[in-house]
Amino acid sequence: MPATEVALATSIPPGMKRPGPGGAEAGAIWRQDCIASWPAPGWRILTVNPAEEAASLAGLPETIERRTAEPGVAEAYGRPGAWVGDALRQAVATGAPVVGLVNADIRLDLDATRRAALAAEARQAMLACNRMDVQHAAQTEGAAYRYGYDLVLMPAAMAQRIDLTGFAFGVPWWDYWIVLDALLRGLPVRAVRCDGIRHLAHKAAWNQPGWRRALRVLMAHLAPRRAALGALGLGPVAEAVADLLLAIASREEEGYPVAEMITVAGTRFGLEVVRLAEREALRLD
């Protein structure tokens, strides 16, 4: 058995619903295909799940290692799940030189050459990988989704410096914060486009309260490091948006139009993080 080069953590849900051709339900097959796509020689896969999901994961292949998640996600976000920081720590604990996170609905159609290229690049920098959205499992061409990162790889030493406290799988903002946290620490980040990172398109599964709560978590992380944000060269509009969010993200209970302002400003702030990541870009064909 080859030595572990990459330890990749996720949180496989008990079930998955996705639209298929003609409206047929394709979630179960897509979930199975994603799970089968992650392992490869030198790639070790962990799924981190709360104890109450253990029974639903009994049929996983032996190539997927099951780990128990730290508690608290259900209380924070209203549904069971795993903390992203917990999953990343468990990947680091394997001793692999490269570690990463992947969302559970991502299929990795990567041959050995592209896996090797990703692993080599991830020894030097954080790789924030865009997905390709497809409408059915057999589709091989589609649009790259710029506005989120479903696979993130990095050197294990870098992962130990990243603080993901308060972010959970299945809830937005963790992927933006992992990029921004690295940049604020002066660590190298590269945005990656690779058609082999595939996602079966579906309606957003998150809700606005969860979206805004996770944004509050991000702003709480950012607040003591606001001065460092200016050094990234965001520009006056982006910095003004950040300052607005720092002022109002925790005050949505004050009523109209604060919640609406949070949504608009948060969306714009996310776009600025994407622009930062794309200053250093890599295309893997």
Secondary structure, 3 states (H helix, E strand, C coil): CCCCCEEEEECCCCCCCCECHHHCECHHHHHHHHHHHCCECCEEEEEEECHHHCHHHCCCCCCEEEEECCCCHHHHHCCCCCEHHHHHHHHHCCCCCEEEEECCCEEECCCHHHHHHHHHHHCCCEEEEEEEEECCCCCCCCEEECCCCCEEEEEHHHHCCCCCCCCECCCCCHHHHHHHHHHHCCCCEEEEEEEEEEEECCCCCCCHHHHHHHHHHHHHHHHHHHHHHHCCCCCHHHHHHHHHHHHHCCCHHHCCCHHHHHHHHHHHHHHHHHHHHCCCEEEEC
